[in-house]
Amino acid sequence: MQETSRSLAVIRPFAPSHPAYLRAVRTSAGYDLVVTAGFATPWTYALVHEALSKLGDTLGLGALPALDPIEVLYANLMGSVVVVWALVRIVNPLPVHGLFDGVARTLFAAWQAYALAHGAPRWLWLFLVVEVAFGVVQLAPWRPARRTDLGAAGR
């Protein structure tokens, strides 16, 4: 008895080249631009720092420590790089941008979790949740496709 050929189907919600995926890449970039633009200069970061500190204090989620020059420098470096990266993804979203951004979000989430574990203000959880969500959305389509054996289903 000769076995019939089996059909294999790829199970994936959508591929990285799908328009919905590229919209997710662009949406995550828009979020990044809005959230990090204030970190890009010393003057705007001072305003963001003050606002986040007051908000955290008001909500009982923790205030930020006083500004120091090295903190401002790192905030400005991060803000500048993220703003440029966001603009790249807004102007020309490519599937590979979503992959790289998903990896970057995994790193950001790891460092945010580390900071939270070491006493960072609890409002950082809000940013951590968004990082993880956008990371999952952008990395999931890159997982190797699962294959199902459709021929075995009838046995």
HELIX and SHEET records of a PDB file:
HELIX    1   1 PRO A   19  THR A   36  1                                  18    
HELIX    2   2 ALA A   37  PHE A   39  5                                   3    
HELIX    3   3 PRO A   42  THR A   58  1                                  17    
HELIX    4   4 PRO A   69  VAL A   91  1                                  23    
HELIX    5   5 PRO A   95  ALA A  117  1                                  23    
HELIX    6   6 LEU A  124  LEU A  139  1                                  16    
HELIX    7   7 ALA A  140  TRP A  142  5                                   3    
HELIX    8   8 LEU A  150  GLY A  154  5                                   5    
SHEET    1   A 2 LEU A   8  ILE A  11  0                                        
SHEET    2   A 2 ARG A 146  ASP A 149 -1                                        
END                                                                             
